[in-house]
Amino acid sequence: MQNVTALTVVYNTPELLINSVGSFKKFYPDIPLLIMNNSDKDHACSSVVSEYVERYNNVRAFNFTTNQGHGTAFHEGIKNIDTDVIYYFDSDIDMKVGGAIEGMMELMNDEVYGVGNVIDVDTGGRNIRHDYTGERVKFLHLVVGLLNRNMYYKFHPFTRYGLPIFKALLEIHKSGNVDKMIKYFPIFNYVKHLSGGTRSKHGDCEKIVEEEVSTDGHWSG
């Protein structure tokens, strides 16, 4: 698929990374992947990242010296991608069937900021009750979806922790063009978000390579 690069951020979760990258590559072997590795220097996760870079000619990685947080690592990854569209997924995403990226691409155009699961939240980013009558903000989940790289730079960059995307979504909300820029797609019909996040244990750990990998802030691949 042309003009799409995949992006994921990982922190000390080798089993999840094995599962997420393996399931993604099963359906989209030809889409380039950039792994932003926040893991500790000597953690097995860095060895898994290194293994994927060696196994696939279209996988790159950046190893941070310290954990930069999800949003900061995501932002740095975006800066090092040159395709117009980014398919992002957390390390605890398990792709069950193909067709998700193709479906989301049908909704993507130059005016769209992002495509994926969208819910309404309040202006503080909190979930709202059914009887809520205040102002609503369309919230694009940052766990899996599509992002328009050019539109990303027109709004607040992702923040380090908390809700990294929320400041950008507030700006989009205030622009009055949110319906053009944020598009809903039933992504969770195609992928499973594993409960527990980094606390979950999934994947084949026997495939983890044992060699030590330096993580002094460098690219591999």
N, C-alpha and C positions, 0 to 999 in steps of 0.2 A: 504494500500500500504506500503510495507516494505522499510526501509532505507531512508525515506523522513520525514523531519520535516518542518513545515511552520513557517515563521518568518515575523512579521510586526512591524513597528514602528509608534507610534501615538503621536500627540501633540494637545491637546485641541480640538479634533474634534469628539465628541461622536456620532453624527449622521452618519458621514462617517464610523466610526468604526463599528457601528451596521450594516450598509449596507455591508461593506466589509467582516466582519467575518461571518455574516449571509449567504451571498451568497457563501462564501468558504465552510462553513460547510454543506450547502445544498447538495453539490456535493461530498465533501470529509470529511464525519463525523469522519472517523477513523484515519485521519492523525493528529498527534500531532501539536499543535500550541503554539508558544512562542510570547507573546506580550511584546514589550519593550515600556514602558509608560514614555514619556517625559513630560506628562501633569503637570500643576500646582497642588499643593497639594490639594486644595479645589475645583478643577474643576470637573464638572459632568462627564468628561471623565474617571476619575479615578474610579468613581462608576460603570461605564459601564464595565471597565476592570475587576473590582472585581466581577461583576455579571457573566461574562463569565467564570472566574476561578471557581466560585461556580457551574455553570450550567454544565460544561463539565469536565470529569475526565482526559481529555488529553489536557487541556489548562493550561499553566503556564504564569506567568507575572513577570516582574521586574519593579519596580517603582523607577525612579530616583528622587533625591532631587531637581535637577534643570534640565532645558532643555539641553541635551548634543549634540543636533544636530542630524540629520538623520544618517550621516555616523558613528559617534562615537557609537550611540545606536545600529546600525546595527552590528558593529564590536563586541561589548560586547555580543550581542545576539549570534553571530557565535561562540564565545568562550564558550558559555553555551549550545551548541547543539552537540550531539555525533553521529548523523547519517551522512553518507557520503554525502548526497544530501540535499540541503535546497531549498524549494520553498518560494521565497520572494514575498511579495506584499505590496504596499503602502495602506494606509487606504482609499484612494480614488479610489480603484480598485473594480469594480462590476463584479463578475463572472457570465456570462450569460448562458453558457453551460458547460457540463463536457467534459473530454477528453484531456484537456490542459496538465495536468501533465503527463499523460500517453504518449502523443505525444512527449513531451520534453525529457522524460526519454529514449525514443528510440534513441535519439541523444547523450545521456550522457554516457561517459566512463571515465576511469582513467586519460586520457590526456586532457579532456575537462574542461575548467575553468568555463564557463557559457553558458546557452542556453536561448534565448529569442529574443526580437526585436533588430535588429542590423542595424545601419546606418553608413555611412561614414562621418567623421568629419575631420577638419584639426588638426594639431599637438597642437593647443591651445584648442581643444574641441569645436570649433565653427562650426555651420552649413556651408556647402559649396554650392556655386552656380553651376549651370549646366556646366559653362565654366571653372570651377576651374581646374588647372593643377598641383597643388602642391601635397605634400605628404598627403596620406590619412590614417586615423586611424579608425579601426573598433570599433564602440562605442556600447556597450551593455547597453541598458536602464536598470536603476536600479529600475524601478517602479514595474516590475513584471517579473518573470522568475525563472530559476534554477541556483543554484550555487554549484560547487563542493567544499566541505569544505576543503578537503586536498589540492587541488590546490590553494585555496584562500591564504593559509599560505606561498606559494612560491613566492608571489608577494607583492607589497606595500599594507598595510592595508588601509581600507577605511578612508578617511579624514572626518573632521567634517562637513564642509559645501561645497557649490559650487557643484562640480561634484565629489562626494566621491570616485567613482570607477576609475576616469580617470588616476591617477598615475599608478595603476595596469595595465590598458589597454595600456598605453604607454610602460611599461616594456614588456608586451606580444607582442606588435607590434615590438619592437626592437629585440625580441628573434628570429623572423623569423618563428615562428610556429603558427601564429595567426589563420590560417585556420583550424588547428587541435583543437585549444583551445576555440575559440569563434564560436558558432553555431547559425544560424538564425532559428527561429521558428515563424510562424504567430500567435503569442499569442493574438493579438488584434482581431482575429476571434473568440476568446473564452471569452474575458473579455472586459469591457469598462473602459477606463480611464476617470473618471468624470472631466469635465472641471472646472477650478477654484481651484482645489486642496482643501486645507483646508478652502477655502472661500465658498465652496459649502455646501448646506444644504440638506442632504438626510437621510432617515431612519425614524424609528418609535421612536420618543423621549419619548413616554409614557412608554417605557420599561426600561427607565433609573432608576436605584434604587437611593434612596435619601441618604443613609447612607454615612457618611464621611469616606474616605479611606486614611490612612497614606501613604505618598510617600517619606519616609525618606531613600530611597535607600535599598529596600528589595525585596525578592522574595515572591510571593504568589502562591499557588497551589502546 
